[in-house]
Protein backbone atom coordinates (compact mmCIF):
# COMPACT_ATOMS: atom_id res chain seq x y z
CA UNK A 1 0.00 0.00 0.00
CA UNK A 2 1.55 3.35 -1.01
CA UNK A 3 2.38 5.93 1.61
CA UNK A 4 -0.21 8.70 1.92
CA UNK A 5 1.01 12.28 1.57
CA UNK A 6 -0.74 15.60 2.11
CA UNK A 7 0.57 18.51 0.03
CA UNK A 8 -0.41 21.94 1.39
CA UNK A 9 0.43 24.90 -0.85
CA UNK A 10 -1.75 27.87 -1.83
CA UNK A 11 -0.08 28.44 -5.22
CA UNK A 12 -2.00 26.09 -7.57
CA UNK A 13 0.88 25.59 -10.02
CA UNK A 14 3.37 24.68 -7.28
CA UNK A 15 0.82 22.51 -5.49
CA UNK A 16 0.04 20.58 -8.67
CA UNK A 17 3.68 20.22 -9.68
CA UNK A 18 4.64 18.81 -6.28
CA UNK A 19 1.62 16.50 -6.18
CA UNK A 20 2.26 15.22 -9.71
CA UNK A 21 5.90 14.48 -8.98
CA UNK A 22 5.10 12.66 -5.73
CA UNK A 23 2.39 10.61 -7.46
CA UNK A 24 4.94 9.70 -10.13
CA UNK A 25 7.10 8.37 -7.28
CA UNK A 26 4.26 6.03 -6.28
CA UNK A 27 2.72 7.95 -3.39
CA UNK A 28 -1.00 8.54 -2.81
CA UNK A 29 -1.35 12.33 -2.64
CA UNK A 30 -4.10 14.58 -1.26
CA UNK A 31 -3.94 18.32 -1.92
CA UNK A 32 -4.94 21.28 0.26
CA UNK A 33 -4.70 25.01 -0.47
CA UNK A 34 -5.61 26.74 2.83
CA UNK A 35 -4.79 26.30 6.50
CA UNK A 36 -8.28 25.15 7.59
CA UNK A 37 -8.52 22.74 4.64
CA UNK A 38 -5.14 21.26 5.55
CA UNK A 39 -6.14 20.56 9.16
CA UNK A 40 -9.45 19.03 8.09
CA UNK A 41 -7.79 16.76 5.52
CA UNK A 42 -5.05 15.75 7.96
CA UNK A 43 -7.77 14.63 10.38
CA UNK A 44 -9.75 12.81 7.72
CA UNK A 45 -6.94 11.21 5.71
CA UNK A 46 -4.32 10.60 8.44
CA UNK A 47 -1.40 11.05 6.02
CA UNK A 48 1.97 9.40 6.58
CA UNK A 49 3.73 12.72 5.94
CA UNK A 50 2.85 16.34 5.14
CA UNK A 51 4.54 18.76 2.74
CA UNK A 52 3.51 22.12 4.18
CA UNK A 53 4.01 25.69 2.95
CA UNK A 54 4.37 28.33 5.68
CA UNK A 55 2.43 31.10 3.93
CA UNK A 56 -1.22 30.04 3.61
CA UNK A 57 -4.64 31.74 3.62
CA UNK A 58 -6.92 31.12 6.58
CA UNK A 59 -4.05 30.57 8.98
CA UNK A 60 -0.42 29.90 8.28
CA UNK A 61 1.58 26.70 8.10
CA UNK A 62 2.95 27.19 11.62
CA UNK A 63 -0.58 26.99 13.01
CA UNK A 64 -1.41 24.06 10.72
CA UNK A 65 1.63 22.19 12.02
CA UNK A 66 0.74 22.97 15.64
CA UNK A 67 -2.84 21.72 15.23
CA UNK A 68 -1.91 18.63 13.24
CA UNK A 69 0.80 17.59 15.69
CA UNK A 70 -1.52 18.10 18.67
CA UNK A 71 -3.89 15.51 17.21
CA UNK A 72 -1.46 12.92 15.87
CA UNK A 73 2.33 12.98 15.42
CA UNK A 74 3.16 13.07 11.72
CA UNK A 75 6.39 13.96 9.91
CA UNK A 76 6.25 17.41 8.30
CA UNK A 77 8.47 18.89 5.59
CA UNK A 78 7.97 22.64 5.76
CA UNK A 79 8.37 24.92 2.72
CA UNK A 80 9.34 28.54 3.23
CA UNK A 81 9.68 31.32 0.66
CA UNK A 82 12.14 33.16 2.90
CA UNK A 83 15.46 31.93 4.18
CA UNK A 84 14.47 33.45 7.53
CA UNK A 85 15.92 31.58 10.50
CA UNK A 86 13.20 32.81 12.86
CA UNK A 87 10.48 31.26 10.67
CA UNK A 88 12.46 28.04 10.40
CA UNK A 89 13.07 27.80 14.15
CA UNK A 90 9.41 28.42 14.93
CA UNK A 91 8.39 25.75 12.43
CA UNK A 92 10.77 23.21 13.89
CA UNK A 93 9.65 24.19 17.38
CA UNK A 94 6.02 23.28 16.69
CA UNK A 95 6.86 19.88 15.25
CA UNK A 96 8.19 20.19 11.69
CA UNK A 97 10.93 17.65 10.98
CA UNK A 98 12.66 19.35 8.09
CA UNK A 99 12.42 22.38 5.81
CA UNK A 100 13.15 23.49 2.26
CA UNK A 101 13.60 27.07 1.09
CA UNK A 102 11.93 28.13 -2.16
CA UNK A 103 12.86 27.88 -4.93
CA UNK A 104 13.78 24.23 -4.51
CA UNK A 105 14.66 21.42 -6.87
CA UNK A 106 11.90 18.84 -7.16
CA UNK A 107 14.50 16.07 -6.90
CA UNK A 108 15.59 17.42 -3.52
CA UNK A 109 12.00 17.59 -2.24
CA UNK A 110 11.44 13.96 -3.25
CA UNK A 111 14.67 12.92 -1.51
CA UNK A 112 13.58 14.71 1.68
CA UNK A 113 10.17 13.00 1.62
CA UNK A 114 11.82 9.60 1.07
CA UNK A 115 14.14 10.25 4.02
CA UNK A 116 11.28 11.32 6.31
CA UNK A 117 9.33 8.16 5.59
CA UNK A 118 12.39 5.94 6.01
CA UNK A 119 13.04 7.48 9.41
CA UNK A 120 9.47 6.85 10.53
CA UNK A 121 9.79 3.23 9.47
CA UNK A 122 13.12 2.87 11.25
CA UNK A 123 11.76 4.51 14.42
CA UNK A 124 8.93 1.97 14.47
CA UNK A 125 11.42 -0.88 14.20
CA UNK A 126 13.54 0.54 17.01
CA UNK A 127 10.50 1.06 19.22
CA UNK A 128 9.72 -2.67 18.96
CA UNK A 129 13.28 -3.67 19.89
CA UNK A 130 14.43 -3.72 23.53
CA UNK A 131 16.83 -0.85 24.20
CA UNK A 132 18.51 0.56 27.25
CA UNK A 133 17.83 4.13 28.29
CA UNK A 134 20.44 6.80 28.97
CA UNK A 135 20.98 8.71 32.21
CA UNK A 136 23.70 11.33 32.08
CA UNK A 137 24.19 14.32 34.39
CA UNK A 138 20.48 14.97 34.87
CA UNK A 139 19.58 14.09 31.31
CA UNK A 140 17.37 10.99 31.08
CA UNK A 141 16.45 9.43 27.75
CA UNK A 142 13.79 6.72 27.82
CA UNK A 143 14.45 5.00 24.50
CA UNK A 144 11.40 2.72 24.55
CA UNK A 145 8.88 5.44 25.46
CA UNK A 146 10.77 8.13 23.48
CA UNK A 147 10.65 10.51 26.43
CA UNK A 148 13.28 12.88 27.75
CA UNK A 149 13.67 14.47 31.18
CA UNK A 150 16.06 17.24 32.11
CA UNK A 151 16.75 17.53 35.83
CA UNK A 152 13.55 15.59 36.51
CA UNK A 153 11.32 17.68 34.24
CA UNK A 154 9.94 16.14 31.07
CA UNK A 155 10.63 18.10 27.88
CA UNK A 156 8.78 17.67 24.61
CA UNK A 157 11.01 16.87 21.65
CA UNK A 158 9.99 16.43 18.05
CA UNK A 159 10.80 13.01 16.55
CA UNK A 160 13.83 14.48 14.79
CA UNK A 161 15.09 16.18 17.95
CA UNK A 162 14.72 12.92 19.89
CA UNK A 163 16.64 10.95 17.26
CA UNK A 164 19.36 13.61 17.14
CA UNK A 165 19.74 13.65 20.93
CA UNK A 166 19.80 9.85 21.07
CA UNK A 167 22.51 9.76 18.44
CA UNK A 168 24.65 12.25 20.35
CA UNK A 169 23.99 10.37 23.61
CA UNK A 170 25.20 7.11 22.06
CA UNK A 171 28.75 8.45 22.32
CA UNK A 172 28.95 11.11 25.08
CA UNK A 173 31.88 13.47 24.69
CA UNK A 174 32.62 12.25 21.16
CA UNK A 175 32.31 14.72 18.30
CA UNK A 176 29.97 13.41 15.61
CA UNK A 177 30.38 15.11 12.26
CA UNK A 178 27.47 16.79 10.53
CA UNK A 179 27.81 14.20 7.77
CA UNK A 180 27.50 11.37 10.31
CA UNK A 181 24.42 12.96 11.85
CA UNK A 182 22.83 13.51 8.44
CA UNK A 183 23.40 9.87 7.52
CA UNK A 184 22.21 8.37 10.82
CA UNK A 185 19.36 10.73 11.79
CA UNK A 186 18.09 12.00 8.45
CA UNK A 187 19.15 9.09 6.27
CA UNK A 188 20.89 11.35 3.75
CA UNK A 189 23.82 9.96 1.78
CA UNK A 190 25.30 13.37 0.93
CA UNK A 191 26.31 16.46 2.85
CA UNK A 192 23.89 18.90 1.19
CA UNK A 193 21.89 19.47 4.36
CA UNK A 194 24.49 20.42 6.95
CA UNK A 195 22.59 23.60 7.77
CA UNK A 196 19.61 21.43 8.66
CA UNK A 197 21.74 19.81 11.36
CA UNK A 198 22.80 23.21 12.72
CA UNK A 199 19.21 24.45 12.88
CA UNK A 200 17.96 21.35 14.69
CA UNK A 201 20.82 21.52 17.18
CA UNK A 202 19.77 25.09 17.95
CA UNK A 203 16.19 24.05 18.77
CA UNK A 204 17.44 21.04 20.75
CA UNK A 205 19.76 23.23 22.84
CA UNK A 206 16.85 25.48 23.75
CA UNK A 207 15.06 22.47 25.25
CA UNK A 208 17.82 20.47 26.96
CA UNK A 209 20.27 23.27 27.79
CA UNK A 210 22.81 24.92 25.54
CA UNK A 211 25.83 23.82 27.57
CA UNK A 212 24.99 20.14 27.05
CA UNK A 213 25.85 20.21 23.34
CA UNK A 214 29.32 21.37 22.34
CA UNK A 215 30.12 22.69 18.88
CA UNK A 216 33.32 21.52 17.25
CA UNK A 217 33.61 24.35 14.73
CA UNK A 218 33.77 23.17 11.17
CA UNK A 219 33.25 19.56 12.23
CA UNK A 220 30.11 18.73 14.21
CA UNK A 221 28.68 18.33 17.71
CA UNK A 222 29.18 16.38 20.93
CA UNK A 223 26.99 15.73 23.95
CA UNK A 224 28.99 16.99 26.90
CA UNK A 225 29.23 15.57 30.41
CA UNK A 226 29.38 17.96 33.29
CA UNK A 227 32.75 18.27 34.94
PASEBA-1860 file (N, C-alpha, C; in nm, 3 decimals):
! residues 227
1> XXXXXXXX> 0.086/-0.120/0.000/0.000/0.000/0.000/0.089/0.124/0.000 ~ 0.068/0.217/-0.094/0.155/0.335/-0.101/0.138/0.427/0.019 ~ 0.246/0.494/0.054/0.238/0.593/0.161/0.147/0.707/0.119 ~ 0.073/0.761/0.217/-0.021/0.870/0.192/0.044/1.003/0.229 ~ 0.042/1.097/0.135/0.101/1.228/0.157/-0.004/1.336/0.143 ~ 0.010/1.441/0.223/-0.074/1.560/0.211/0.015/1.675/0.168 ~ -0.016/1.735/0.053/0.057/1.851/0.003/-0.027/1.976/0.029 ~ 0.030/2.072/0.101/-0.041/2.194/0.139/0.036/2.313/0.083
9> XXXXXXXX> -0.022/2.378/-0.016/0.043/2.490/-0.085/-0.066/2.572/-0.153 ~ -0.066/2.705/-0.130/-0.175/2.787/-0.183/-0.154/2.827/-0.329 ~ -0.032/2.815/-0.380/-0.008/2.844/-0.522/-0.046/2.721/-0.605 ~ -0.151/2.729/-0.686/-0.200/2.609/-0.757/-0.094/2.542/-0.843 ~ -0.011/2.620/-0.913/0.088/2.559/-1.002/0.192/2.480/-0.923 ~ 0.238/2.538/-0.811/0.337/2.468/-0.728/0.274/2.346/-0.664 ~ 0.153/2.362/-0.613/0.082/2.251/-0.549/0.070/2.133/-0.647 ~ 0.026/2.165/-0.768/0.004/2.058/-0.867/0.136/1.994/-0.910
17> XXXXXXXX> 0.239/2.076/-0.927/0.368/2.022/-0.968/0.425/1.927/-0.863 ~ 0.415/1.967/-0.736/0.464/1.881/-0.628/0.382/1.753/-0.620 ~ 0.250/1.767/-0.627/0.162/1.650/-0.618/0.188/1.554/-0.734 ~ 0.202/1.608/-0.854/0.226/1.522/-0.971/0.357/1.446/-0.958 ~ 0.460/1.515/-0.911/0.590/1.448/-0.898/0.585/1.339/-0.791 ~ 0.518/1.366/-0.679/0.510/1.266/-0.573/0.423/1.147/-0.615 ~ 0.319/1.173/-0.693/0.239/1.061/-0.746/0.322/0.977/-0.842 ~ 0.407/1.043/-0.921/0.494/0.970/-1.013/0.593/0.881/-0.937
25> XXXXXXXX> 0.621/0.918/-0.812/0.710/0.837/-0.728/0.635/0.722/-0.660 ~ 0.504/0.714/-0.682/0.426/0.603/-0.628/0.348/0.633/-0.503 ~ 0.345/0.759/-0.460/0.272/0.795/-0.339/0.126/0.828/-0.371 ~ 0.040/0.810/-0.272/-0.100/0.854/-0.281/-0.105/0.995/-0.223 ~ -0.146/1.093/-0.302/-0.135/1.233/-0.264/-0.272/1.300/-0.255 ~ -0.294/1.371/-0.143/-0.410/1.458/-0.126/-0.360/1.601/-0.123 ~ -0.438/1.693/-0.181/-0.394/1.832/-0.192/-0.484/1.924/-0.112 ~ -0.421/2.024/-0.047/-0.494/2.128/0.026/-0.433/2.263/-0.010
33> XXXXXXXX> -0.514/2.369/-0.002/-0.470/2.501/-0.047/-0.481/2.608/0.061 ~ -0.546/2.577/0.173/-0.561/2.674/0.283/-0.528/2.605/0.414 ~ -0.506/2.686/0.518/-0.479/2.630/0.650/-0.593/2.545/0.703 ~ -0.717/2.597/0.707/-0.828/2.515/0.759/-0.850/2.386/0.680 ~ -0.836/2.393/0.547/-0.852/2.274/0.464/-0.745/2.171/0.498 ~ -0.624/2.217/0.522/-0.514/2.126/0.555/-0.541/2.050/0.684 ~ -0.586/2.121/0.787/-0.614/2.056/0.916/-0.727/1.955/0.901 ~ -0.832/1.993/0.829/-0.945/1.903/0.809/-0.903/1.776/0.735
41> XXXXXXXX> -0.823/1.792/0.629/-0.779/1.676/0.552/-0.680/1.590/0.631 ~ -0.597/1.653/0.712/-0.505/1.575/0.796/-0.583/1.488/0.894 ~ -0.691/1.541/0.948/-0.777/1.463/1.038/-0.846/1.349/0.963 ~ -0.897/1.380/0.845/-0.975/1.281/0.772/-0.889/1.174/0.706 ~ -0.776/1.213/0.651/-0.694/1.121/0.571/-0.583/1.052/0.650 ~ -0.543/1.112/0.763/-0.432/1.060/0.844/-0.311/1.026/0.757 ~ -0.252/1.129/0.693/-0.140/1.105/0.602/-0.017/1.054/0.676 ~ 0.071/0.988/0.602/0.197/0.940/0.658/0.300/1.051/0.667
49> XXXXXXXX> 0.284/1.156/0.589/0.373/1.272/0.594/0.301/1.390/0.530 ~ 0.345/1.512/0.566/0.285/1.634/0.514/0.394/1.724/0.456 ~ 0.370/1.773/0.334/0.454/1.876/0.274/0.377/2.006/0.290 ~ 0.431/2.100/0.367/0.351/2.212/0.418/0.418/2.346/0.393 ~ 0.353/2.432/0.317/0.401/2.569/0.295/0.372/2.652/0.420 ~ 0.460/2.747/0.451/0.437/2.833/0.568/0.329/2.937/0.540 ~ 0.336/3.002/0.423/0.243/3.110/0.393/0.116/3.054/0.331 ~ 0.005/3.059/0.407/-0.122/3.004/0.361/-0.236/3.099/0.399
57> XXXXXXXX> -0.344/3.100/0.320/-0.464/3.174/0.362/-0.539/3.099/0.471 ~ -0.617/3.172/0.547/-0.692/3.112/0.658/-0.613/3.122/0.786 ~ -0.512/3.040/0.800/-0.405/3.057/0.898/-0.281/2.989/0.842 ~ -0.167/3.028/0.895/-0.042/2.990/0.828/0.001/2.847/0.860 ~ 0.110/2.805/0.794/0.158/2.670/0.810/0.207/2.639/0.950 ~ 0.253/2.740/1.023/0.295/2.719/1.162/0.176/2.671/1.244 ~ 0.062/2.738/1.227/-0.058/2.699/1.301/-0.110/2.564/1.253 ~ -0.102/2.538/1.123/-0.141/2.406/1.072/-0.058/2.298/1.140
65> XXXXXXXX> 0.073/2.318/1.142/0.163/2.219/1.202/0.129/2.198/1.349 ~ 0.106/2.306/1.421/0.074/2.297/1.564/-0.054/2.215/1.585 ~ -0.157/2.243/1.506/-0.284/2.172/1.523/-0.275/2.026/1.482 ~ -0.205/2.001/1.371/-0.191/1.863/1.324/-0.113/1.779/1.425 ~ -0.004/1.835/1.475/0.080/1.759/1.569/0.009/1.737/1.703 ~ -0.081/1.828/1.740/-0.152/1.810/1.867/-0.252/1.695/1.860 ~ -0.294/1.660/1.739/-0.389/1.551/1.721/-0.319/1.417/1.701 ~ -0.214/1.417/1.620/-0.146/1.292/1.587/-0.007/1.325/1.533
73> XXXXXXXX> 0.099/1.269/1.593/0.233/1.298/1.542/0.247/1.253/1.397 ~ 0.296/1.340/1.313/0.316/1.307/1.172/0.437/1.385/1.121 ~ 0.524/1.323/1.042/0.639/1.396/0.991/0.598/1.507/0.895 ~ 0.660/1.623/0.909/0.625/1.741/0.830/0.751/1.798/0.765 ~ 0.744/1.816/0.634/0.847/1.889/0.559/0.790/2.027/0.530 ~ 0.851/2.130/0.589/0.797/2.264/0.576/0.866/2.339/0.462 ~ 0.787/2.411/0.383/0.837/2.492/0.272/0.828/2.639/0.311 ~ 0.936/2.713/0.290/0.934/2.854/0.323/0.990/2.936/0.207
81> XXXXXXXX> 0.923/3.046/0.176/0.968/3.132/0.066/1.084/3.220/0.109 ~ 1.106/3.232/0.239/1.214/3.316/0.290/1.314/3.230/0.365 ~ 1.441/3.263/0.345/1.546/3.193/0.418/1.563/3.264/0.553 ~ 1.453/3.270/0.627/1.447/3.345/0.753/1.459/3.246/0.869 ~ 1.568/3.256/0.945/1.592/3.158/1.050/1.483/3.159/1.156 ~ 1.424/3.276/1.182/1.320/3.281/1.286/1.199/3.199/1.243 ~ 1.159/3.209/1.117/1.048/3.126/1.067/1.082/2.979/1.078 ~ 1.204/2.944/1.039/1.246/2.804/1.040/1.246/2.750/1.182
89> XXXXXXXX> 1.300/2.826/1.276/1.307/2.780/1.415/1.168/2.764/1.476 ~ 1.077/2.856/1.444/0.941/2.842/1.493/0.876/2.718/1.435 ~ 0.895/2.695/1.305/0.839/2.575/1.243/0.889/2.447/1.305 ~ 1.021/2.440/1.326/1.077/2.321/1.389/1.029/2.309/1.533 ~ 1.009/2.422/1.599/0.965/2.419/1.738/0.825/2.366/1.757 ~ 0.739/2.378/1.655/0.602/2.328/1.669/0.585/2.189/1.608 ~ 0.696/2.128/1.565/0.686/1.988/1.525/0.727/1.954/1.384 ~ 0.770/2.054/1.303/0.819/2.019/1.169/0.950/1.942/1.183
97> XXXXXXXX> 0.972/1.847/1.093/1.093/1.765/1.098/1.203/1.818/1.009 ~ 1.167/1.890/0.905/1.266/1.935/0.809/1.207/2.054/0.734 ~ 1.291/2.123/0.656/1.242/2.238/0.581/1.318/2.250/0.450 ~ 1.254/2.314/0.354/1.315/2.349/0.226/1.284/2.496/0.197 ~ 1.381/2.568/0.146/1.360/2.707/0.109/1.331/2.717/-0.040 ~ 1.226/2.790/-0.076/1.193/2.813/-0.216/1.291/2.913/-0.277 ~ 1.324/2.898/-0.404/1.286/2.788/-0.493/1.369/2.664/-0.462 ~ 1.309/2.548/-0.479/1.378/2.423/-0.451/1.374/2.334/-0.575
105> XXXXXXXX> 1.466/2.240/-0.579/1.466/2.142/-0.687/1.371/2.029/-0.650 ~ 1.289/1.988/-0.744/1.190/1.884/-0.716/1.259/1.755/-0.671 ~ 1.376/1.729/-0.728/1.450/1.607/-0.690/1.488/1.611/-0.542 ~ 1.522/1.731/-0.494/1.559/1.742/-0.352/1.437/1.722/-0.263 ~ 1.322/1.778/-0.303/1.200/1.759/-0.224/1.165/1.611/-0.214 ~ 1.173/1.539/-0.326/1.144/1.396/-0.325/1.240/1.322/-0.233 ~ 1.368/1.358/-0.237/1.467/1.292/-0.151/1.435/1.318/-0.004 ~ 1.391/1.439/0.029/1.358/1.471/0.168/1.236/1.390/0.214
113> XXXXXXXX> 1.136/1.378/0.127/1.017/1.300/0.162/1.055/1.153/0.183 ~ 1.135/1.099/0.092/1.182/0.960/0.107/1.250/0.942/0.243 ~ 1.339/1.036/0.277/1.414/1.025/0.402/1.323/1.032/0.523 ~ 1.223/1.121/0.520/1.128/1.132/0.631/1.056/0.999/0.653 ~ 1.009/0.940/0.546/0.933/0.816/0.559/1.022/0.699/0.602 ~ 1.147/0.698/0.556/1.239/0.594/0.601/1.266/0.605/0.751 ~ 1.278/0.728/0.799/1.304/0.748/0.941/1.186/0.705/1.025 ~ 1.065/0.730/0.980/0.947/0.685/1.053/0.945/0.533/1.061
121> XXXXXXXX> 0.977/0.469/0.949/0.979/0.323/0.947/1.086/0.269/1.041 ~ 1.203/0.332/1.038/1.312/0.287/1.125/1.279/0.310/1.272 ~ 1.214/0.424/1.303/1.176/0.451/1.442/1.079/0.347/1.493 ~ 0.987/0.302/1.407/0.893/0.197/1.447/0.965/0.067/1.477 ~ 1.065/0.034/1.395/1.142/-0.088/1.420/1.219/-0.080/1.550 ~ 1.278/0.036/1.577/1.354/0.054/1.701/1.264/0.050/1.823 ~ 1.142/0.105/1.809/1.050/0.106/1.922/1.010/-0.035/1.962 ~ 1.010/-0.129/1.866/0.972/-0.267/1.896/1.089/-0.349/1.951
129> XXXXXXXX> 1.210/-0.294/1.941/1.328/-0.367/1.989/1.363/-0.321/2.130 ~ 1.405/-0.413/2.218/1.443/-0.372/2.353/1.570/-0.288/2.350 ~ 1.567/-0.173/2.418/1.683/-0.085/2.420/1.699/-0.027/2.559 ~ 1.824/-0.005/2.596/1.851/0.056/2.725/1.833/0.207/2.715 ~ 1.793/0.269/2.825/1.783/0.413/2.829/1.918/0.474/2.864 ~ 1.922/0.607/2.866/2.044/0.680/2.897/2.016/0.773/3.013 ~ 2.107/0.776/3.111/2.098/0.871/3.221/2.235/0.935/3.236 ~ 2.241/1.066/3.214/2.370/1.133/3.208/2.358/1.275/3.262
137> XXXXXXXX> 2.412/1.297/3.382/2.419/1.432/3.439/2.284/1.504/3.437 ~ 2.179/1.436/3.482/2.048/1.497/3.487/1.968/1.486/3.360 ~ 2.028/1.433/3.256/1.958/1.409/3.131/1.917/1.262/3.124 ~ 1.787/1.236/3.115/1.737/1.099/3.108/1.665/1.079/2.975 ~ 1.707/0.977/2.902/1.645/0.943/2.775/1.584/0.805/2.787 ~ 1.451/0.799/2.780/1.379/0.672/2.782/1.360/0.629/2.637 ~ 1.444/0.537/2.592/1.445/0.500/2.450/1.315/0.434/2.408 ~ 1.261/0.346/2.493/1.140/0.272/2.455/1.019/0.364/2.446
145> XXXXXXXX> 1.004/0.454/2.544/0.888/0.544/2.546/0.913/0.672/2.466 ~ 1.038/0.691/2.421/1.077/0.813/2.348/1.042/0.938/2.428 ~ 1.086/0.936/2.555/1.065/1.051/2.643/1.198/1.099/2.698 ~ 1.205/1.228/2.724/1.328/1.288/2.775/1.295/1.374/2.896 ~ 1.378/1.362/2.999/1.367/1.447/3.118/1.499/1.518/3.140 ~ 1.489/1.644/3.178/1.606/1.724/3.211/1.590/1.770/3.355 ~ 1.681/1.723/3.440/1.675/1.753/3.583/1.537/1.720/3.642 ~ 1.482/1.607/3.598/1.355/1.559/3.651/1.232/1.611/3.582
153> XXXXXXXX> 1.247/1.708/3.493/1.132/1.768/3.424/1.126/1.716/3.281 ~ 1.008/1.666/3.243/0.994/1.614/3.107/0.991/1.729/3.006 ~ 1.062/1.711/2.896/1.063/1.810/2.788/1.009/1.744/2.662 ~ 0.935/1.820/2.584/0.878/1.767/2.461/0.975/1.788/2.346 ~ 1.016/1.679/2.282/1.101/1.687/2.165/1.025/1.637/2.044 ~ 1.053/1.697/1.929/0.999/1.643/1.805/1.069/1.510/1.777 ~ 1.012/1.428/1.688/1.080/1.301/1.655/1.223/1.321/1.607 ~ 1.247/1.424/1.528/1.383/1.448/1.479/1.475/1.489/1.594
161> XXXXXXXX> 1.427/1.577/1.681/1.509/1.618/1.795/1.543/1.499/1.884 ~ 1.446/1.411/1.905/1.472/1.292/1.989/1.579/1.204/1.925 ~ 1.567/1.179/1.795/1.664/1.095/1.726/1.803/1.159/1.728 ~ 1.808/1.291/1.711/1.936/1.361/1.714/2.000/1.352/1.852 ~ 1.921/1.374/1.957/1.974/1.365/2.093/2.020/1.223/2.124 ~ 1.942/1.124/2.083/1.980/0.985/2.107/2.111/0.950/2.038 ~ 2.128/1.003/1.917/2.251/0.976/1.844/2.370/1.038/1.916 ~ 2.357/1.161/1.961/2.465/1.225/2.035/2.493/1.153/2.167
169> XXXXXXXX> 2.385/1.105/2.232/2.399/1.037/2.361/2.459/0.898/2.347 ~ 2.462/0.844/2.226/2.520/0.711/2.206/2.671/0.713/2.222 ~ 2.730/0.833/2.216/2.875/0.845/2.232/2.906/0.976/2.304 ~ 2.875/0.985/2.435/2.895/1.111/2.508/3.040/1.159/2.500 ~ 3.056/1.289/2.475/3.188/1.347/2.469/3.257/1.333/2.335 ~ 3.202/1.248/2.247/3.262/1.225/2.116/3.198/1.317/2.012 ~ 3.284/1.384/1.934/3.231/1.472/1.830/3.183/1.387/1.713 ~ 3.055/1.406/1.679/2.997/1.341/1.561/2.988/1.447/1.451
177> XXXXXXXX> 3.038/1.414/1.335/3.038/1.511/1.226/2.896/1.536/1.177 ~ 2.877/1.649/1.112/2.747/1.679/1.053/2.709/1.572/0.951 ~ 2.808/1.523/0.877/2.781/1.420/0.777/2.734/1.290/0.843 ~ 2.794/1.255/0.957/2.750/1.137/1.031/2.606/1.153/1.079 ~ 2.577/1.270/1.133/2.442/1.296/1.185/2.340/1.295/1.072 ~ 2.374/1.353/0.958/2.283/1.351/0.844/2.253/1.208/0.800 ~ 2.357/1.125/0.797/2.340/0.987/0.752/2.258/0.906/0.851 ~ 2.284/0.921/0.981/2.221/0.837/1.082/2.082/0.886/1.123
185> XXXXXXXX> 2.064/1.017/1.132/1.936/1.073/1.179/1.842/1.101/1.063 ~ 1.894/1.162/0.957/1.809/1.200/0.845/1.809/1.096/0.733 ~ 1.907/1.009/0.733/1.915/0.909/0.627/1.962/0.964/0.494 ~ 2.039/1.075/0.498/2.089/1.135/0.375/2.227/1.081/0.345 ~ 2.253/1.052/0.218/2.382/0.996/0.178/2.483/1.105/0.141 ~ 2.437/1.231/0.129/2.530/1.337/0.093/2.530/1.444/0.201 ~ 2.614/1.543/0.182/2.631/1.646/0.285/2.560/1.776/0.250 ~ 2.455/1.769/0.168/2.389/1.890/0.119/2.304/1.958/0.225
193> XXXXXXXX> 2.280/1.890/0.337/2.189/1.947/0.436/2.252/1.979/0.569 ~ 2.382/2.018/0.567/2.449/2.042/0.695/2.385/2.156/0.773 ~ 2.326/2.252/0.704/2.259/2.360/0.777/2.136/2.308/0.851 ~ 2.073/2.204/0.797/1.961/2.143/0.866/2.005/2.092/1.003 ~ 2.122/2.028/1.008/2.174/1.981/1.136/2.192/2.098/1.232 ~ 2.254/2.205/1.186/2.280/2.321/1.272/2.150/2.379/1.329 ~ 2.048/2.387/1.244/1.921/2.445/1.288/1.854/2.356/1.393 ~ 1.856/2.225/1.371/1.796/2.135/1.469/1.873/2.133/1.600
201> XXXXXXXX> 2.004/2.144/1.594/2.082/2.152/1.718/2.042/2.276/1.796 ~ 2.017/2.386/1.727/1.977/2.509/1.795/1.845/2.490/1.870 ~ 1.747/2.427/1.808/1.619/2.405/1.877/1.635/2.304/1.990 ~ 1.721/2.205/1.970/1.744/2.104/2.075/1.812/2.167/2.196 ~ 1.908/2.254/2.173/1.976/2.323/2.284/1.878/2.403/2.368 ~ 1.782/2.466/2.302/1.685/2.548/2.375/1.602/2.463/2.471 ~ 1.590/2.334/2.443/1.506/2.247/2.525/1.584/2.170/2.631 ~ 1.708/2.130/2.600/1.782/2.047/2.696/1.895/2.124/2.763
209> XXXXXXXX> 1.920/2.248/2.720/2.027/2.327/2.779/2.143/2.342/2.683 ~ 2.179/2.466/2.654/2.281/2.492/2.554/2.417/2.433/2.587 ~ 2.450/2.430/2.717/2.583/2.382/2.757/2.599/2.232/2.738 ~ 2.489/2.160/2.720/2.499/2.014/2.705/2.554/1.972/2.568 ~ 2.541/2.058/2.470/2.585/2.021/2.334/2.697/2.115/2.291 ~ 2.814/2.059/2.271/2.932/2.137/2.234/2.948/2.139/2.082 ~ 2.983/2.256/2.031/3.012/2.269/1.888/3.161/2.251/1.864 ~ 3.195/2.161/1.775/3.332/2.152/1.725/3.332/2.224/1.591
217> XXXXXXXX> 3.376/2.348/1.589/3.361/2.435/1.473/3.419/2.373/1.347 ~ 3.337/2.372/1.244/3.377/2.317/1.117/3.370/2.166/1.109 ~ 3.328/2.102/1.220/3.325/1.956/1.223/3.186/1.902/1.256 ~ 3.141/1.928/1.381/3.011/1.873/1.421/2.979/1.904/1.566 ~ 2.919/1.808/1.636/2.868/1.833/1.771/2.895/1.714/1.861 ~ 2.901/1.743/1.993/2.918/1.638/2.093/2.828/1.668/2.212 ~ 2.774/1.561/2.271/2.699/1.573/2.395/2.799/1.575/2.509 ~ 2.800/1.682/2.586/2.899/1.699/2.690/2.853/1.642/2.825
225> XXX> 2.948/1.593/2.902/2.923/1.557/3.041/2.969/1.672/3.128 ~ 2.901/1.686/3.240/2.938/1.796/3.329/3.064/1.759/3.408 ~ 3.152/1.854/3.419/3.275/1.827/3.494/3.254/1.849/3.642
END
